[in-house]
Amino acid sequence: MEQTAEPRERAILVGFFRDSRRRAAEEESLEELAELTTSAGGEVADALIQERPKPDPAYLVGQGKLEEIRESLLIEQANLVIFNEDLTPAQLRNLEQALDTKVIDRAELILDIFAQRARSSEGKLQVEVAQLEYLLPRLTGRGVQLSRLGGGIGTRGPGETRLEVDRRRIRSRISRIKSDLARLEERRGLQRQKRRGVPIPTVSLVGYTNAGKSTLFNRLTNETAFVSARMFATLDPLVRRISFDSGQEVLLSDTVGFIRKLPPTLVAAFHATLEETVQANLLLHVIDVSRENYEELREAVYAVLEEIGADSTNTLEVYNKVDLVEDNPRIETKKEHVLISAKTGDGLEALRSKMAEMVNRGLSLVDLLLPLNRGDIVSQIRDRAIVEKEEYTESGIRLRAALTPADLGRFREFVTEAKAGGRRGRRKKTTTVE
């Protein structure tokens, strides 16, 4: 018997803002919510927005807007309501009862997309623990309503078994997943340490989702990593070795894209993956300059970088998709930057030149001597620096490492000598780093 595809869920989107000066920003954010809904497999039936000085503690929106949502559900024959704000467990419960349909918020929608995109075992575990931690405080508000959902947006991943789980079992599952993730993180740390054993700087691509990071990654590595117009197409980090004309080698990594209002549980769950970003010697912040609000999206990325502790990392802003802009945009920024088109290749030579110039900027090659019982400090240095030499002697552990100014201050008490001059690497072919 031929199977028919499940019908797409029709969604009513609801935006909310407190100040009339925020209307334009909320309308843009609502457009992004529509993109997210489509990426999750849904169909946008209608979009409503309310300005209100204070959110209603029971429903977020007022009674008049609630009635408008109810009417829109009937007229549009929709079966899902998505709020652009985080809903409290009580608001979620009240809204589902008042509207007699499924209600989710922006955070749950993003979690659902991550559940669809995760491919590696680590990525799936990271998404699952984020979903479970989001679900835990909302269990009591959803029991009756869940009995008639039957899947769909917001119910993928662990959501499929919500009816059978209780708080104790969810906490137990979270604990098991975190143990598994800790083991995977330890393995990733060993891989990173192995890479640190070879004195090669690291460069990480960061940027708002759909800014063109994966296309640029392919250009710089001469590879064909998966590229998609869908949001959050890349969840699992890729690391490759590339070299510049000078012979300098770097490890280039591509990580998950960022977005405004990224769920905190997701940031926490992907901490190990984002560690590649935190430990980088240089960040390439890829910005889609063809978007009218690119400056706002740029600041949203910096907000996430600050949250994960990578905001002080050496950063080069890469303004991408100049081929979609009629005139060269006037960039207002205090950071060093280049304009490129990853699609056509325009500006890539200037980018490579700037990368080669910046990747070792500010690094100091120093000799350090640590007590034999301070293996913990040695591990920190291995993780944070480029270690060129490591030797165990009677007087202690001797290291030669290239340190950033911040790390030089952090480990200054162990420094015995600072070396002058830069560092050079050997020319090698581009290879895969396991």
C-alpha positions in Angstrom: 0.0 0.0 0.0 1.4 3.4 -1.0 2.2 5.7 1.9 1.1 9.3 1.7 3.2 12.2 3.1 2.0 13.7 6.3 0.3 17.1 5.7 2.3 20.1 6.7 1.3 21.8 9.9 -0.3 25.2 9.3 1.0 27.7 11.9 -0.2 31.1 13.2 2.9 33.1 14.2 2.6 35.6 17.1 5.0 38.4 17.8 5.1 40.6 20.9 6.9 43.8 21.8 6.7 46.4 24.6 7.9 49.6 22.9 6.7 51.1 19.7 10.3 51.8 18.7 10.8 48.0 18.6 8.1 47.4 16.0 10.4 47.2 13.0 12.8 44.9 14.8 10.0 42.6 15.9 8.6 42.5 12.4 12.1 41.4 11.2 12.3 38.9 13.9 8.8 37.6 13.0 10.0 37.1 9.4 12.9 35.1 10.7 10.4 33.0 12.7 8.6 32.3 9.5 11.9 31.0 8.0 12.4 28.8 11.0 8.8 27.5 10.7 9.4 26.6 7.0 12.8 25.0 7.9 11.0 22.8 10.5 8.6 21.6 7.8 5.6 23.8 8.7 3.6 26.3 6.7 2.9 29.8 7.8 -0.8 30.5 7.6 -0.9 33.9 9.3 1.3 36.3 11.4 0.0 38.5 14.2 1.8 41.0 16.4 1.0 42.9 19.6 2.4 45.9 21.3 1.8 45.9 25.0 3.7 47.7 27.8 3.6 44.6 30.0 3.2 41.0 29.1 0.1 39.3 30.5 1.3 36.9 33.2 -1.3 34.2 32.2 -1.2 34.4 28.3 1.6 36.9 27.4 -0.9 38.7 25.1 -4.1 40.4 26.0 -7.6 38.9 25.8 -8.3 40.8 22.5 -5.3 39.4 20.8 -6.1 36.0 22.2 -9.5 36.2 20.5 -7.8 37.3 17.3 -5.6 34.2 17.4 -8.6 32.0 18.0 -10.4 33.5 14.9 -7.3 33.2 12.7 -7.0 29.5 13.7 -10.6 28.9 12.4 -10.3 31.0 9.3 -6.9 29.7 8.2 -7.7 26.1 9.3 -4.4 26.2 11.2 -3.4 23.6 13.9 -0.3 25.2 15.5 0.5 28.5 17.2 4.1 29.6 17.5 5.1 32.5 19.8 8.2 34.6 19.0 8.9 34.9 22.8 9.8 32.4 25.4 6.7 31.2 27.2 6.6 30.2 30.9 5.2 26.8 31.7 2.0 28.4 33.0 1.5 30.5 29.9 2.0 27.5 27.7 -0.6 25.5 29.6 -3.1 28.4 29.6 -2.7 29.1 25.9 -3.2 25.5 24.9 -6.3 25.3 27.0 -7.7 28.6 25.7 -6.9 28.0 22.1 -7.6 24.2 22.1 -4.6 23.6 19.9 -0.8 23.0 20.1 1.3 26.0 21.2 5.1 26.2 21.1 7.6 29.1 21.5 10.6 30.1 19.5 13.0 28.1 21.7 11.1 24.9 21.2 10.9 25.5 17.4 14.7 26.0 17.2 15.2 22.8 19.3 13.0 20.9 16.9 15.1 22.0 13.9 18.3 21.0 15.6 16.6 17.6 16.3 16.0 17.2 12.6 19.5 18.3 11.5 21.6 16.4 14.0 23.6 13.6 12.2 26.4 12.5 14.5 25.8 10.6 17.7 27.3 13.5 19.7 25.0 16.0 17.9 21.9 13.9 18.6 22.8 13.5 22.3 23.5 17.3 22.6 20.1 18.1 21.1 18.3 15.5 23.2 19.7 16.8 26.5 18.7 20.3 25.5 15.2 19.2 24.6 14.8 17.3 27.8 16.0 20.2 30.0 13.6 22.5 28.2 10.8 20.0 28.7 11.4 19.2 32.3 9.7 22.3 33.9 6.9 22.1 31.3 5.7 18.5 32.0 2.8 19.4 34.3 1.4 21.9 31.8 1.2 19.5 28.8 -0.1 16.1 30.0 -3.7 16.4 28.8 -2.9 18.3 25.6 -0.2 15.9 24.5 -2.6 13.0 24.3 -4.0 14.3 21.0 -0.9 15.9 19.3 0.3 12.9 17.2 3.7 14.2 16.4 4.8 17.2 14.3 6.8 20.3 15.1 8.0 20.5 18.6 7.5 16.7 19.2 10.6 15.3 17.4 13.5 13.8 19.3 12.6 12.8 22.8 9.2 14.6 22.4 7.8 11.4 20.8 7.8 9.7 24.2 6.6 12.5 26.4 3.5 10.7 27.6 5.5 7.8 29.0 8.1 9.8 30.9 8.0 11.5 34.2 10.4 13.9 35.9 12.4 11.2 37.6 13.0 9.3 34.4 13.8 12.5 32.5 16.4 13.5 35.1 17.9 10.0 34.9 18.0 10.2 31.1 19.7 13.6 31.3 22.3 12.3 33.7 23.1 9.4 31.4 23.4 11.6 28.3 25.6 14.0 30.1 27.9 11.2 31.2 28.1 10.0 27.5 28.7 13.6 26.4 31.5 14.0 29.0 33.2 10.9 27.5 32.8 12.3 24.0 34.1 15.6 25.2 37.1 14.0 26.8 37.8 12.2 23.4 37.5 15.5 21.6 39.9 17.1 24.1 42.4 14.3 23.4 42.0 14.9 19.6 42.5 18.6 20.2 45.5 17.9 22.4 46.9 15.6 19.7 46.5 18.5 17.2 48.1 20.9 19.7 51.1 18.5 19.7 51.7 19.7 16.2 52.4 23.5 16.4 49.6 24.7 14.1 47.3 27.7 14.9 43.6 27.2 14.7 41.0 29.3 12.9 37.2 29.0 13.5 34.4 30.1 11.2 31.5 31.7 13.2 28.5 33.6 12.0 24.7 33.9 11.9 22.9 30.9 10.4 22.9 31.1 6.6 25.7 33.6 6.4 27.6 31.4 4.0 30.1 29.8 6.4 30.0 26.3 4.8 30.5 27.8 1.3 33.5 29.7 2.5 34.8 26.6 4.3 34.6 24.7 1.0 36.4 27.6 -0.9 39.3 27.7 1.6 39.7 23.9 1.8 38.9 23.0 -1.8 36.3 20.6 -0.5 32.6 20.0 -1.0 31.2 19.9 2.5 27.4 20.0 2.7 25.9 23.4 1.8 22.2 24.2 2.1 20.0 27.3 2.2 18.2 25.7 5.2 18.9 27.2 8.6 21.3 25.3 10.8 22.5 23.0 8.0 25.8 22.4 9.8 25.6 21.1 13.4 28.7 18.9 13.6 32.1 20.7 13.5 34.4 20.0 10.6 38.2 20.5 10.9 40.6 20.6 8.0 44.3 21.6 7.5 45.0 24.4 5.0 48.2 26.3 4.1 49.0 29.8 2.9 51.5 30.8 0.2 54.1 31.5 2.8 53.9 27.9 4.0 52.1 28.8 7.2 49.6 26.1 8.1 46.4 26.4 10.1 43.6 24.2 11.2 40.2 25.6 9.9 37.0 24.6 11.7 33.3 25.2 10.7 30.8 25.2 13.5 27.1 25.6 14.1 25.5 28.9 13.0 24.1 31.3 15.6 20.8 33.0 15.8 19.0 35.5 18.0 17.3 34.1 21.1 19.3 30.9 21.0 17.8 28.6 23.7 20.1 28.6 26.7 19.8 24.8 27.1 21.1 24.5 23.5 24.1 26.7 24.1 24.9 24.7 27.2 24.5 21.3 25.5 26.7 22.4 22.5 29.4 23.7 24.8 31.8 20.9 23.8 31.3 21.6 20.1 31.6 25.3 20.6 34.9 24.7 22.4 36.6 24.7 19.0 35.6 28.3 18.8 36.7 29.3 22.3 40.2 27.7 21.8 40.8 29.3 18.3 43.7 31.6 17.6 41.6 33.5 15.1 37.9 33.8 14.5 36.5 34.5 11.0 33.1 36.1 11.7 31.2 35.6 8.5 28.5 38.2 7.9 25.8 38.2 5.2 26.2 41.8 4.0 23.2 41.5 1.6 20.8 41.5 4.5 19.5 44.9 5.5 19.8 44.2 9.2 23.3 42.6 9.0 24.6 44.9 11.7 22.0 43.7 14.2 22.8 40.1 13.3 26.5 40.8 13.7 25.9 42.0 17.2 23.7 38.9 17.9 26.7 36.7 17.1 29.0 38.7 19.4 26.4 38.2 22.2 26.7 34.4 21.8 30.5 34.6 21.6 30.5 36.6 24.9 28.2 33.9 26.4 30.6 31.1 25.5 33.7 33.1 26.5 35.1 33.7 23.0 34.4 37.5 22.7 38.0 38.5 23.3 39.4 36.2 20.7 41.4 37.7 17.8 38.6 38.3 15.2 38.5 39.1 11.4 35.0 40.2 10.1 34.3 38.7 6.7 31.5 40.5 4.9 30.1 37.9 2.5 27.7 37.9 -0.5 28.9 41.2 -1.9 27.8 39.8 -5.3 24.2 40.3 -4.1 24.8 44.0 -3.3 24.7 46.6 -6.1 27.3 49.0 -4.6 30.1 48.2 -2.2 28.6 48.6 1.2 30.0 51.1 3.6 31.1 49.1 6.6 31.0 50.7 10.0 33.1 48.6 12.4 36.1 49.0 14.7 37.3 45.5 13.8 39.5 44.5 10.9 37.5 43.3 8.0 37.4 42.1 4.3 34.6 42.0 1.7 34.2 38.8 -0.2 31.9 36.6 -2.2 32.4 32.9 -1.2 30.1 32.0 -4.2 32.1 33.8 -6.9 35.5 33.8 -5.2 35.9 37.6 -5.2 38.1 38.8 -2.3 39.4 35.4 -1.3 43.0 36.3 -2.0 42.7 39.4 0.2 41.0 37.2 2.9 43.8 34.6 2.8 46.4 37.3 3.0 44.7 38.9 6.0 44.3 35.5 7.7 48.0 34.8 7.3 48.8 38.2 8.8 46.5 37.9 11.8 46.7 34.3 12.8 49.9 34.7 14.7 49.4 38.3 15.7 50.1 38.9 19.3 51.4 35.4 20.0 54.6 35.3 22.2 56.9 32.3 22.0 57.9 31.6 25.6 59.7 29.0 27.7 57.9 27.8 30.8 59.0 25.7 33.8 56.3 24.1 35.9 56.5 21.9 39.0 56.1 18.2 38.3 52.9 18.1 40.3 51.2 20.8 38.2 49.9 18.6 35.4 46.7 20.5 35.6 48.4 23.7 34.4 50.2 21.7 31.7 46.8 20.5 30.4 45.5 24.0 30.4 48.4 25.2 28.4 48.1 22.4 25.9 44.4 23.2 25.4 44.9 27.0 25.1 48.3 27.4 23.4 50.4 26.0 20.6 53.0 23.8 22.3 56.1 23.4 20.3 58.2 21.5 22.9 57.4 19.5 26.1 60.1 17.9 28.3 60.0 16.3 31.7 63.2 17.0 33.7 64.3 16.7 37.4 63.7 20.4 37.8 60.2 20.3 36.4 58.1 20.2 33.2 59.7 22.4 30.5 57.4 23.8 27.8 57.9 26.0 24.8 54.6 27.5 23.7 53.1 30.3 21.7 50.8 32.2 24.0 48.2 35.0 23.4 48.6 38.1 25.5 45.8 37.0 27.8 47.4 33.6 28.4 50.8 35.1 28.8 49.4 37.0 31.8 47.6 33.9 33.0 50.8 31.8 33.1 53.4 34.5 33.6 54.6 33.0 36.9 55.9 30.0 35.0 57.6 31.9 32.2 61.4 31.6 32.2 62.2 33.3 28.9 60.4 35.0 26.0 61.6 34.4 22.5 61.8 37.1 19.8 60.6 36.7 16.2 57.7 35.1 14.5 56.8 31.5 13.8 56.9 29.8 10.4 55.3 26.6 9.2 56.1 24.0 6.5 54.1 23.9 3.4 51.9 20.8 3.1 48.9 19.7 1.1 45.4 20.2 2.5 44.5 17.1 4.5 41.7 15.8 6.6 42.3 16.0 10.4 40.6 13.2 12.2 
